[in-house]
Amino acid sequence: MTKPVRRIIKILILAAILFGIIIGIRSCAAPPQEKQQNIAYYDIYDNFSIAPEPVLQCKSAALLDYETGAVLYTKNPDEIIPPASMTKLMTTYLLMEKVKSGEYALDQEVVIPREADYQNAPYRSSLMYLGAGQRITIKDLLTGLMVTSGNDAAMAVAMLVGGDRETCVEMMNQKARQLGFESFVFTDPAGYEATNQINALEFCQFCRIYIQNFIEYLDILTGEAVFRFGSRVTNNSNDLLGRYAGVDGLKTGYIDESGYNISLTAERDGMRLVAVIMGIKAKDIMNAKLMRMEEGASLLSYGFHTFKSFFPVLPAPVNAPVFGCKTDSVPVTIPGDEHICVPYSQLYKLNWDISLAKGLKVVGAGTQVGNCTVSLDGSPLAIYPLVAEQGSEPGSLWRRISGSIRALGQNSSSLKFSLAFPR
């Protein structure tokens, strides 16, 4: 083989190697892109795999959306079970009403009466170890009641609220009736007696009312993971605090007759849930507490992943026609903050059915100019007023005259239309 031929072969081999290298680099730097499809919201929601309903081992449970009160899950919701230390939520409720009314202040000191001395507490009580004659702020007393779950603290609060144990218990039952809960029966302020009774659904509804009234105090009353009082440090028995994002309450409870109970609340992305789980039993304390934590997390996760609670802002700009004014229309909006709660899988089936008033002339900001019915798959969920975002000013004489004439001939059908949830 002659030298020129060998040289040509070498050049061809080198060219092939370089070509392969270039192709390899291009394939790594810019891989071929698959053709993308335009996916609409309803396609996503149709195939959205919602969290399955949890299979709970507890006797009874309930889950509510905080904003709307919608019941999202129940298991044996009407079964009567002793609440154990969850009773202390009602005891706290009575004192917090007095704090909000100004009768007491959280930083106010009170003296522990003889009846609330820890040595007088029932056998196997959880305790703050309060002593007769001891001075303590109401904030520390309530935090000790809720975090430490002290039965001595419950007696101190009962004496402060009612003057004696019996009067406080009577007030607890009166408050339950006033709030509309017929199943509640309280026989002591701490919950250590098995004769106290509630059901999960009504107690969940009570917890929602409790939060509504005292939401600004959740952090200091039920959201504390650790409570330091004197030389004692107590961990909150609500094991989901600090472990499950958004949990900031409420109260655990245990007596032999009921098993392990817990009332929970958590907030994520503007949605708050309220849950009650009752009657968990296991072969030992550690397993029971672990089961209570797992079932609480499971129930909350089901709520957060399956439902959306939101205020229904108009999905597109809406203007109400006005006549005889400087402008021909005014923008409208839905006022207030009344939420609706629907499953994520149903969002694309929402419609805003608009009905505007006929013959509007001069209107002020905030004036109702129509109604909006939010419907799910054709069934009304809620009716909201529509109000003018800004007022309209009278126009010239000619505009007022011509506007009055045009108002008479306004087509009513044009004032009724629908807006769909954004696809």
C-alpha positions, 0 to 999 in steps of 0.5 A: 500500500502506497504512502498516499493511500495510507495517508488518505485512510488515516485522514478518513479514520480521524474524520470519522472519530471527530464526527462521532465525538461531535455527534455525541457532544450534541446528543448530550448537550441537547437531547431530542425533545418529545412533542409536548401536549397542551394539558388542560386543568380538567385533564389533570383533575380527571386523572388526579389520584386523591388520597384514599380515606384512611382506615383507622383503628380507633373507635371513633373519629371526625374531620372538619374543614375549619372555615366552612365546618364541612364534615370531611370524614367520620367514623362512628361519629355518634358513639359516646366515649369519655373524653378524658383530659380533652375535657380540659378544653371546656374548662379552658374555654370558660376561663378564656371567655373571662380573659377576652371579656377583660374580667381577667388578664393572662399576666394576672397572678392568682393564688392556688387554693387548698382544693387545687393542691397537687396532693389532693388530686386523684390517684394517677393524675397528671400534675403541674405540682401546684401547692396551696398558697402558690402564686401563678399567672393565669397564662402559666396556669392555662398553659400548664392545664393544656400542655402538662394536662395538670389535674391540679391546674384544672381544679385551680381553674374551676375554683377561679371560674365557678368558685367551687368544683360543682359550680364550674361543672354546672357552668361547663354543661350549661355552656355545652347546651348554649353552644348546641351540644346535646350529647355532652355531659361533664362531671368533673373539670379535668376529665378523670371520671369515666362519667364524662361523655362526648361524641367525636363529631360534636366535640370536633365541632366544639373544637372549631368553635374554641379555635374561632373564639381563641385562635390568637391564643393557640400558640401559647395555650396548645402550640407549646411543645415544651412547658417550663414551670419552675424547675420542671420541664414538661413535653406536650403529649401531642406528639404531632407538634413539631413533627407534622407541619402546621399542627398547633393544637389541641389536646390529648386525653387518656383514661382506661375506659376510653383509651387514647384520645386526641383533638388536633388542628393544623393549618397549611397553605391557608387551609385549617383542619380540625380533627378528633380521634377517640378510643385508641387501644394497644398492647402498651403505652408506647404502641398506643401513643404511636398509633394515636400519632399515626392515625392523626397524621393520616387523617390530617393528610387525607384532608389536606390532599383531598380537599381545597377550602378557599374564598371564591374570587371571581375567575374573570373580571365582571363589570355591571352596566350603569346608565347616565354616568361618566362611565358605562360600567363599574367593576364588581367583586365578591365581598367578605371571606365566606369559604367553600370546600370541595374535593380537588378532583371536582374543582374543574366542575365549579361555575360562577353563575352571575346575575346583575341588577337591571337599570343601574344608575349612580351607585356607591362603592360597596353597593350590591349590584347583583348575586353570584351563585357558585355551583358544583356540577350544576348544584348550587353550593353558595350564593354571594352578593356582588358589590361595586368595587368603586362608585359611579358619578353622574354624567352630563345632562345628555348622558343622564337623559340618554342613559335613562332611555337606554336603561328601559331597553336593557336586555335582561338576558345579557345580565345573566351569564356563567364563568367557569373555574379556570381551565 
